[in-house]
Amino acid sequence: MRISVKLVGPLVDQLPTGGPLNDNPRGVNALSIIDDATMRTLLEQLGLSAELEYFAMINDEHVPSDVLAERALAEGDDVVLVPPLKGG
């Protein structure tokens, strides 16, 4: 299935060299992923650590972190991963 993925800010710097988003790491990327993929599957395909701090928007809806890893993805989903805001 195909989804779109966008990483925001310093998350791009966490991508490994040679990964699927290297051609356009700061843009919206169309990505093929297995049919029964979860967010965990997506992170593995992107080469990002499961321990990485971020929040996710899927189809413009925030997905709570306690269910995020097992959240199923569907054909045409738009996924945006955003680092947490820190500062004071």
Biopython code that builds the backbone (N, CA, C, O; Angstrom):
import numpy as np
from Bio.PDB.StructureBuilder import StructureBuilder

atoms = [
    (1, "MET", "N", (0.849, -1.178, 0.000)),
    (1, "MET", "CA", (0.000, 0.000, 0.000)),
    (1, "MET", "C", (0.890, 1.234, 0.000)),
    (1, "MET", "O", (2.079, 1.154, 0.308)),
    (2, "ARG", "N", (0.303, 2.375, -0.348)),
    (2, "ARG", "CA", (1.049, 3.636, -0.411)),
    (2, "ARG", "C", (0.496, 4.588, 0.638)),
    (2, "ARG", "O", (-0.715, 4.710, 0.828)),
    (3, "ILE", "N", (1.429, 5.260, 1.317)),
    (3, "ILE", "CA", (1.094, 6.309, 2.274)),
    (3, "ILE", "C", (1.993, 7.497, 1.976)),
    (3, "ILE", "O", (2.932, 7.381, 1.188)),
    (4, "SER", "N", (1.717, 8.635, 2.596)),
    (4, "SER", "CA", (2.646, 9.760, 2.499)),
    (4, "SER", "C", (3.212, 10.027, 3.884)),
    (4, "SER", "O", (2.529, 9.884, 4.898)),
    (5, "VAL", "N", (4.479, 10.419, 3.897)),
    (5, "VAL", "CA", (5.201, 10.625, 5.153)),
    (5, "VAL", "C", (5.954, 11.939, 5.084)),
    (5, "VAL", "O", (6.587, 12.255, 4.077)),
    (6, "LYS", "N", (5.879, 12.704, 6.171)),
    (6, "LYS", "CA", (6.664, 13.934, 6.303)),
    (6, "LYS", "C", (7.269, 13.961, 7.693)),
    (6, "LYS", "O", (6.577, 13.734, 8.685)),
    (7, "LEU", "N", (8.571, 14.242, 7.761)),
    (7, "LEU", "CA", (9.259, 14.430, 9.037)),
    (7, "LEU", "C", (9.527, 15.909, 9.206)),
    (7, "LEU", "O", (9.844, 16.602, 8.239)),
    (8, "VAL", "N", (9.400, 16.396, 10.432)),
    (8, "VAL", "CA", (9.564, 17.812, 10.714)),
    (8, "VAL", "C", (10.792, 18.029, 11.586)),
    (8, "VAL", "O", (11.060, 17.258, 12.508)),
    (9, "GLY", "N", (11.531, 19.083, 11.283)),
    (9, "GLY", "CA", (12.639, 19.525, 12.122)),
    (9, "GLY", "C", (13.749, 18.506, 12.292)),
    (9, "GLY", "O", (14.138, 17.833, 11.337)),
    (10, "PRO", "N", (14.263, 18.393, 13.520)),
    (10, "PRO", "CA", (15.430, 17.546, 13.766)),
    (10, "PRO", "C", (15.188, 16.058, 13.575)),
    (10, "PRO", "O", (16.148, 15.287, 13.591)),
    (11, "LEU", "N", (13.953, 15.623, 13.397)),
    (11, "LEU", "CA", (13.715, 14.203, 13.106)),
    (11, "LEU", "C", (14.405, 13.801, 11.807)),
    (11, "LEU", "O", (14.843, 12.659, 11.660)),
    (12, "VAL", "N", (14.500, 14.729, 10.874)),
    (12, "VAL", "CA", (15.159, 14.448, 9.603)),
    (12, "VAL", "C", (16.613, 14.043, 9.842)),
    (12, "VAL", "O", (17.144, 13.176, 9.148)),
    (13, "ASP", "N", (17.250, 14.675, 10.823)),
    (13, "ASP", "CA", (18.660, 14.393, 11.120)),
    (13, "ASP", "C", (18.863, 12.992, 11.685)),
    (13, "ASP", "O", (19.993, 12.506, 11.724)),
    (14, "GLN", "N", (17.803, 12.339, 12.117)),
    (14, "GLN", "CA", (17.887, 10.984, 12.672)),
    (14, "GLN", "C", (17.815, 9.903, 11.589)),
    (14, "GLN", "O", (18.049, 8.728, 11.872)),
    (15, "LEU", "N", (17.497, 10.288, 10.364)),
    (15, "LEU", "CA", (17.380, 9.316, 9.283)),
    (15, "LEU", "C", (18.741, 8.733, 8.928)),
    (15, "LEU", "O", (19.720, 9.472, 8.829)),
    (16, "PRO", "N", (18.817, 7.422, 8.736)),
    (16, "PRO", "CA", (20.084, 6.832, 8.321)),
    (16, "PRO", "C", (20.370, 7.142, 6.850)),
    (16, "PRO", "O", (19.450, 7.346, 6.058)),
    (17, "THR", "N", (21.633, 7.172, 6.504)),
    (17, "THR", "CA", (22.042, 7.357, 5.118)),
    (17, "THR", "C", (21.545, 6.179, 4.285)),
    (17, "THR", "O", (21.649, 5.024, 4.698)),
    (18, "GLY", "N", (21.011, 6.483, 3.124)),
    (18, "GLY", "CA", (20.535, 5.432, 2.232)),
    (18, "GLY", "C", (19.117, 4.979, 2.493)),
    (18, "GLY", "O", (18.657, 4.010, 1.890)),
    (19, "GLY", "N", (18.408, 5.669, 3.389)),
    (19, "GLY", "CA", (17.038, 5.296, 3.715)),
    (19, "GLY", "C", (16.054, 5.728, 2.647)),
    (19, "GLY", "O", (16.433, 6.402, 1.689)),
    (20, "PRO", "N", (14.789, 5.347, 2.799)),
    (20, "PRO", "CA", (13.789, 5.611, 1.765)),
    (20, "PRO", "C", (13.406, 7.079, 1.587)),
    (20, "PRO", "O", (12.754, 7.420, 0.600)),
    (21, "LEU", "N", (13.791, 7.956, 2.513)),
    (21, "LEU", "CA", (13.430, 9.368, 2.381)),
    (21, "LEU", "C", (14.621, 10.243, 1.994)),
    (21, "LEU", "O", (14.509, 11.468, 2.017)),
    (22, "ASN", "N", (15.748, 9.647, 1.643)),
    (22, "ASN", "CA", (16.956, 10.427, 1.375)),
    (22, "ASN", "C", (16.834, 11.386, 0.210)),
    (22, "ASN", "O", (17.517, 12.410, 0.202)),
    (23, "ASP", "N", (15.989, 11.101, -0.783)),
    (23, "ASP", "CA", (15.857, 11.998, -1.924)),
    (23, "ASP", "C", (15.164, 13.305, -1.558)),
    (23, "ASP", "O", (15.430, 14.338, -2.172)),
    (24, "ASN", "N", (14.288, 13.269, -0.575)),
    (24, "ASN", "CA", (13.503, 14.450, -0.200)),
    (24, "ASN", "C", (13.192, 14.402, 1.300)),
    (24, "ASN", "O", (12.020, 14.336, 1.671)),
    (25, "PRO", "N", (14.211, 14.433, 2.177)),
    (25, "PRO", "CA", (13.968, 14.193, 3.597)),
    (25, "PRO", "C", (13.107, 15.238, 4.295)),
    (25, "PRO", "O", (12.479, 14.931, 5.308)),
    (26, "ARG", "N", (13.062, 16.454, 3.785)),
    (26, "ARG", "CA", (12.270, 17.502, 4.445)),
    (26, "ARG", "C", (10.930, 17.738, 3.760)),
    (26, "ARG", "O", (10.198, 18.657, 4.129)),
    (27, "GLY", "N", (10.606, 16.925, 2.777)),
    (27, "GLY", "CA", (9.353, 17.096, 2.055)),
    (27, "GLY", "C", (8.362, 15.989, 2.370)),
    (27, "GLY", "O", (8.593, 15.144, 3.234)),
    (28, "VAL", "N", (7.254, 16.020, 1.643)),
    (28, "VAL", "CA", (6.254, 14.958, 1.739)),
    (28, "VAL", "C", (6.690, 13.861, 0.784)),
    (28, "VAL", "O", (6.974, 14.123, -0.384)),
    (29, "ASN", "N", (6.743, 12.637, 1.280)),
    (29, "ASN", "CA", (7.229, 11.506, 0.499)),
    (29, "ASN", "C", (6.156, 10.442, 0.367)),
    (29, "ASN", "O", (5.523, 10.067, 1.354)),
    (30, "ALA", "N", (5.946, 9.953, -0.857)),
    (30, "ALA", "CA", (5.108, 8.782, -1.066)),
    (30, "ALA", "C", (5.962, 7.567, -0.744)),
    (30, "ALA", "O", (7.111, 7.475, -1.175)),
    (31, "LEU", "N", (5.401, 6.640, 0.012)),
    (31, "LEU", "CA", (6.167, 5.484, 0.460)),
    (31, "LEU", "C", (5.308, 4.239, 0.335)),
    (31, "LEU", "O", (4.137, 4.246, 0.713)),
    (32, "SER", "N", (5.884, 3.174, -0.192)),
    (32, "SER", "CA", (5.209, 1.874, -0.224)),
    (32, "SER", "C", (5.544, 1.137, 1.059)),
    (32, "SER", "O", (6.692, 1.120, 1.504)),
    (33, "ILE", "N", (4.530, 0.532, 1.641)),
    (33, "ILE", "CA", (4.692, -0.181, 2.908)),
    (33, "ILE", "C", (3.800, -1.422, 2.871)),
    (33, "ILE", "O", (2.823, -1.454, 2.123)),
    (34, "ILE", "N", (4.118, -2.433, 3.661)),
    (34, "ILE", "CA", (3.325, -3.667, 3.637)),
    (34, "ILE", "C", (1.874, -3.384, 4.033)),
    (34, "ILE", "O", (1.595, -2.413, 4.736)),
    (35, "ASP", "N", (0.968, -4.226, 3.582)),
    (35, "ASP", "CA", (-0.463, -3.991, 3.767)),
    (35, "ASP", "C", (-0.921, -3.946, 5.219)),
    (35, "ASP", "O", (-1.838, -3.188, 5.535)),
    (36, "ASP", "N", (-0.326, -4.719, 6.107)),
    (36, "ASP", "CA", (-0.774, -4.721, 7.509)),
    (36, "ASP", "C", (0.152, -3.901, 8.405)),
    (36, "ASP", "O", (0.349, -4.237, 9.573)),
    (37, "ALA", "N", (0.717, -2.833, 7.860)),
    (37, "ALA", "CA", (1.702, -2.021, 8.572)),
    (37, "ALA", "C", (1.093, -1.258, 9.745)),
    (37, "ALA", "O", (-0.067, -0.848, 9.720)),
    (38, "THR", "N", (1.918, -1.087, 10.764)),
    (38, "THR", "CA", (1.599, -0.222, 11.911)),
    (38, "THR", "C", (2.613, 0.912, 11.920)),
    (38, "THR", "O", (3.524, 0.948, 11.092)),
    (39, "MET", "N", (2.453, 1.824, 12.846)),
    (39, "MET", "CA", (3.441, 2.889, 12.989)),
    (39, "MET", "C", (4.814, 2.306, 13.333)),
    (39, "MET", "O", (5.834, 2.835, 12.893)),
    (40, "ARG", "N", (4.850, 1.241, 14.102)),
    (40, "ARG", "CA", (6.120, 0.581, 14.418)),
    (40, "ARG", "C", (6.797, 0.099, 13.129)),
    (40, "ARG", "O", (8.004, 0.268, 12.957)),
    (41, "THR", "N", (6.015, -0.501, 12.228)),
    (41, "THR", "CA", (6.528, -0.957, 10.939)),
    (41, "THR", "C", (7.114, 0.211, 10.149)),
    (41, "THR", "O", (8.187, 0.093, 9.556)),
    (42, "LEU", "N", (6.403, 1.336, 10.147)),
    (42, "LEU", "CA", (6.865, 2.519, 9.427)),
    (42, "LEU", "C", (8.199, 2.996, 9.983)),
    (42, "LEU", "O", (9.126, 3.261, 9.218)),
    (43, "LEU", "N", (8.310, 3.110, 11.309)),
    (43, "LEU", "CA", (9.568, 3.557, 11.909)),
    (43, "LEU", "C", (10.719, 2.640, 11.526)),
    (43, "LEU", "O", (11.816, 3.106, 11.215)),
    (44, "GLU", "N", (10.467, 1.332, 11.548)),
    (44, "GLU", "CA", (11.503, 0.373, 11.162)),
    (44, "GLU", "C", (11.904, 0.572, 9.707)),
    (44, "GLU", "O", (13.092, 0.539, 9.387)),
    (45, "GLN", "N", (10.936, 0.779, 8.823)),
    (45, "GLN", "CA", (11.244, 0.973, 7.411)),
    (45, "GLN", "C", (12.036, 2.256, 7.190)),
    (45, "GLN", "O", (12.910, 2.310, 6.325)),
    (46, "LEU", "N", (11.730, 3.282, 7.970)),
    (46, "LEU", "CA", (12.450, 4.541, 7.830)),
    (46, "LEU", "C", (13.841, 4.488, 8.467)),
    (46, "LEU", "O", (14.695, 5.326, 8.177)),
    (47, "GLY", "N", (14.061, 3.500, 9.336)),
    (47, "GLY", "CA", (15.343, 3.397, 10.028)),
    (47, "GLY", "C", (15.422, 4.268, 11.258)),
    (47, "GLY", "O", (16.514, 4.610, 11.712)),
    (48, "LEU", "N", (14.259, 4.634, 11.810)),
    (48, "LEU", "CA", (14.210, 5.465, 13.011)),
    (48, "LEU", "C", (14.044, 4.597, 14.244)),
    (48, "LEU", "O", (13.356, 3.577, 14.206)),
    (49, "SER", "N", (14.667, 4.996, 15.323)),
    (49, "SER", "CA", (14.592, 4.261, 16.580)),
    (49, "SER", "C", (13.185, 4.322, 17.161)),
    (49, "SER", "O", (12.527, 5.361, 17.103)),
    (50, "ALA", "N", (12.733, 3.215, 17.714)),
    (50, "ALA", "CA", (11.428, 3.184, 18.387)),
    (50, "ALA", "C", (11.462, 4.026, 19.658)),
    (50, "ALA", "O", (10.412, 4.379, 20.194)),
    (51, "GLU", "N", (12.652, 4.349, 20.142)),
    (51, "GLU", "CA", (12.813, 5.152, 21.354)),
    (51, "GLU", "C", (12.802, 6.657, 21.061)),
    (51, "GLU", "O", (12.832, 7.468, 21.987)),
    (52, "LEU", "N", (12.762, 7.018, 19.822)),
    (52, "LEU", "CA", (12.779, 8.413, 19.416)),
    (52, "LEU", "C", (11.547, 9.141, 19.944)),
    (52, "LEU", "O", (10.440, 8.602, 19.915)),
    (53, "GLU", "N", (11.741, 10.364, 20.427)),
    (53, "GLU", "CA", (10.610, 11.150, 20.927)),
    (53, "GLU", "C", (9.995, 11.940, 19.778)),
    (53, "GLU", "O", (10.697, 12.653, 19.061)),
    (54, "TYR", "N", (8.689, 11.813, 19.608)),
    (54, "TYR", "CA", (7.964, 12.534, 18.574)),
    (54, "TYR", "C", (6.472, 12.389, 18.856)),
    (54, "TYR", "O", (6.058, 11.544, 19.650)),
    (55, "PHE", "N", (5.683, 13.212, 18.204)),
    (55, "PHE", "CA", (4.254, 12.935, 18.195)),
    (55, "PHE", "C", (3.832, 12.827, 16.742)),
    (55, "PHE", "O", (4.500, 13.342, 15.846)),
    (56, "ALA", "N", (2.733, 12.160, 16.526)),
    (56, "ALA", "CA", (2.323, 11.869, 15.154)),
    (56, "ALA", "C", (0.929, 12.386, 14.875)),
    (56, "ALA", "O", (0.034, 12.367, 15.720)),
    (57, "MET", "N", (0.795, 12.846, 13.656)),
    (57, "MET", "CA", (-0.503, 13.212, 13.114)),
    (57, "MET", "C", (-0.746, 12.258, 11.949)),
    (57, "MET", "O", (0.092, 12.130, 11.057)),
    (58, "ILE", "N", (-1.892, 11.592, 11.964)),
    (58, "ILE", "CA", (-2.276, 10.734, 10.855)),
    (58, "ILE", "C", (-3.593, 11.261, 10.326)),
    (58, "ILE", "O", (-4.599, 11.288, 11.035)),
    (59, "ASN", "N", (-3.577, 11.676, 9.080)),
    (59, "ASN", "CA", (-4.757, 12.284, 8.447)),
    (59, "ASN", "C", (-5.272, 13.461, 9.264)),
    (59, "ASN", "O", (-6.474, 13.609, 9.484)),
    (60, "ASP", "N", (-4.333, 14.297, 9.710)),
    (60, "ASP", "CA", (-4.617, 15.528, 10.457)),
    (60, "ASP", "C", (-5.177, 15.301, 11.855)),
    (60, "ASP", "O", (-5.715, 16.233, 12.453)),
    (61, "GLU", "N", (-5.067, 14.095, 12.388)),
    (61, "GLU", "CA", (-5.522, 13.806, 13.750)),
    (61, "GLU", "C", (-4.341, 13.338, 14.590)),
    (61, "GLU", "O", (-3.581, 12.464, 14.171)),
    (62, "HIS", "N", (-4.189, 13.919, 15.774)),
    (62, "HIS", "CA", (-3.123, 13.502, 16.686)),
    (62, "HIS", "C", (-3.407, 12.085, 17.174)),
    (62, "HIS", "O", (-4.539, 11.753, 17.526)),
    (63, "VAL", "N", (-2.363, 11.254, 17.191)),
    (63, "VAL", "CA", (-2.492, 9.888, 17.694)),
    (63, "VAL", "C", (-1.771, 9.844, 19.050)),
    (63, "VAL", "O", (-0.566, 10.087, 19.107)),
    (64, "PRO", "N", (-2.491, 9.538, 20.142)),
    (64, "PRO", "CA", (-1.871, 9.506, 21.472)),
    (64, "PRO", "C", (-0.708, 8.517, 21.537)),
    (64, "PRO", "O", (-0.764, 7.440, 20.942)),
    (65, "SER", "N", (0.334, 8.890, 22.258)),
    (65, "SER", "CA", (1.552, 8.082, 22.303)),
    (65, "SER", "C", (1.325, 6.689, 22.874)),
    (65, "SER", "O", (2.065, 5.766, 22.533)),
    (66, "ASP", "N", (0.319, 6.509, 23.738)),
    (66, "ASP", "CA", (0.103, 5.196, 24.343)),
    (66, "ASP", "C", (-0.462, 4.170, 23.353)),
    (66, "ASP", "O", (-0.442, 2.974, 23.643)),
    (67, "VAL", "N", (-0.957, 4.600, 22.215)),
    (67, "VAL", "CA", (-1.465, 3.671, 21.199)),
    (67, "VAL", "C", (-0.729, 3.808, 19.866)),
    (67, "VAL", "O", (-1.034, 3.098, 18.908)),
    (68, "LEU", "N", (0.220, 4.704, 19.812)),
    (68, "LEU", "CA", (0.863, 5.051, 18.546)),
    (68, "LEU", "C", (1.582, 3.884, 17.885)),
    (68, "LEU", "O", (1.385, 3.654, 16.692)),
    (69, "ALA", "N", (2.402, 3.143, 18.608)),
    (69, "ALA", "CA", (3.223, 2.085, 18.006)),
    (69, "ALA", "C", (2.374, 1.040, 17.296)),
    (69, "ALA", "O", (2.768, 0.522, 16.252)),
    (70, "GLU", "N", (1.217, 0.731, 17.857)),
    (70, "GLU", "CA", (0.371, -0.313, 17.283)),
    (70, "GLU", "C", (-0.713, 0.233, 16.360)),
    (70, "GLU", "O", (-1.531, -0.533, 15.850)),
    (71, "ARG", "N", (-0.728, 1.535, 16.140)),
    (71, "ARG", "CA", (-1.735, 2.154, 15.266)),
    (71, "ARG", "C", (-1.569, 1.616, 13.845)),
    (71, "ARG", "O", (-0.507, 1.769, 13.241)),
    (72, "ALA", "N", (-2.615, 0.990, 13.313)),
    (72, "ALA", "CA", (-2.578, 0.454, 11.957)),
    (72, "ALA", "C", (-2.610, 1.594, 10.941)),
    (72, "ALA", "O", (-3.258, 2.620, 11.146)),
    (73, "LEU", "N", (-1.902, 1.384, 9.858)),
    (73, "LEU", "CA", (-1.912, 2.337, 8.758)),
    (73, "LEU", "C", (-2.764, 1.781, 7.631)),
    (73, "LEU", "O", (-2.914, 0.567, 7.491)),
    (74, "ALA", "N", (-3.323, 2.684, 6.825)),
    (74, "ALA", "CA", (-4.190, 2.282, 5.717)),
    (74, "ALA", "C", (-3.755, 2.994, 4.442)),
    (74, "ALA", "O", (-3.091, 4.029, 4.486)),
    (75, "GLU", "N", (-4.134, 2.430, 3.328)),
    (75, "GLU", "CA", (-3.846, 3.021, 2.023)),
    (75, "GLU", "C", (-4.226, 4.496, 2.010)),
    (75, "GLU", "O", (-5.337, 4.866, 2.389)),
    (76, "GLY", "N", (-3.291, 5.331, 1.570)),
    (76, "GLY", "CA", (-3.560, 6.753, 1.423)),
    (76, "GLY", "C", (-3.381, 7.585, 2.680)),
    (76, "GLY", "O", (-3.580, 8.799, 2.638)),
    (77, "ASP", "N", (-3.010, 6.966, 3.806)),
    (77, "ASP", "CA", (-2.807, 7.744, 5.033)),
    (77, "ASP", "C", (-1.721, 8.788, 4.830)),
    (77, "ASP", "O", (-0.736, 8.557, 4.129)),
    (78, "ASP", "N", (-1.922, 9.946, 5.459)),
    (78, "ASP", "CA", (-0.925, 11.013, 5.504)),
    (78, "ASP", "C", (-0.356, 11.031, 6.920)),
    (78, "ASP", "O", (-1.074, 11.307, 7.881)),
    (79, "VAL", "N", (0.941, 10.736, 7.043)),
    (79, "VAL", "CA", (1.602, 10.658, 8.348)),
    (79, "VAL", "C", (2.596, 11.798, 8.466)),
    (79, "VAL", "O", (3.436, 11.990, 7.587)),
    (80, "VAL", "N", (2.502, 12.559, 9.557)),
    (80, "VAL", "CA", (3.461, 13.617, 9.852)),
    (80, "VAL", "C", (4.033, 13.329, 11.235)),
    (80, "VAL", "O", (3.289, 13.169, 12.203)),
    (81, "LEU", "N", (5.366, 13.265, 11.320)),
    (81, "LEU", "CA", (6.047, 13.049, 12.585)),
    (81, "LEU", "C", (6.737, 14.340, 12.996)),
    (81, "LEU", "O", (7.496, 14.927, 12.225)),
    (82, "VAL", "N", (6.459, 14.776, 14.234)),
    (82, "VAL", "CA", (6.931, 16.072, 14.728)),
    (82, "VAL", "C", (7.676, 15.849, 16.051)),
    (82, "VAL", "O", (7.182, 15.136, 16.924)),
    (83, "PRO", "N", (8.871, 16.459, 16.205)),
    (83, "PRO", "CA", (9.576, 16.331, 17.471)),
    (83, "PRO", "C", (8.832, 17.114, 18.557)),
    (83, "PRO", "O", (8.088, 18.046, 18.254)),
    (84, "PRO", "N", (9.036, 16.731, 19.828)),
    (84, "PRO", "CA", (8.398, 17.503, 20.891)),
    (84, "PRO", "C", (9.019, 18.892, 20.979)),
    (84, "PRO", "O", (10.202, 19.081, 20.698)),
    (85, "LEU", "N", (8.206, 19.842, 21.369)),
    (85, "LEU", "CA", (8.700, 21.199, 21.565)),
    (85, "LEU", "C", (9.280, 21.292, 22.969)),
    (85, "LEU", "O", (8.646, 20.896, 23.947)),
    (86, "LYS", "N", (10.488, 21.818, 23.050)),
    (86, "LYS", "CA", (11.148, 21.959, 24.347)),
    (86, "LYS", "C", (11.650, 23.368, 24.480)),
    (86, "LYS", "O", (11.933, 24.041, 23.489)),
    (87, "GLY", "N", (11.756, 23.796, 25.677)),
    (87, "GLY", "CA", (12.268, 25.137, 25.917)),
    (87, "GLY", "C", (11.558, 25.794, 27.074)),
    (87, "GLY", "O", (10.722, 25.177, 27.734)),
    (88, "GLY", "N", (11.877, 26.993, 27.306)),
    (88, "GLY", "CA", (11.229, 27.625, 28.435)),
    (88, "GLY", "C", (11.420, 29.097, 28.463)),
    (88, "GLY", "O", (10.923, 29.767, 29.369)),
]
sb = StructureBuilder()
sb.init_structure("model")
sb.init_model(0)
sb.init_chain("A")
sb.init_seg("    ")
for serial, (resi, resn, name, xyz) in enumerate(atoms, 1):
    if name == "N":
        sb.init_residue(resn, " ", resi, " ")
    sb.init_atom(name, np.array(xyz, "f"), 0.0, 1.0, " ", f" {name:<3s}", serial, name[0])
structure = sb.get_structure()
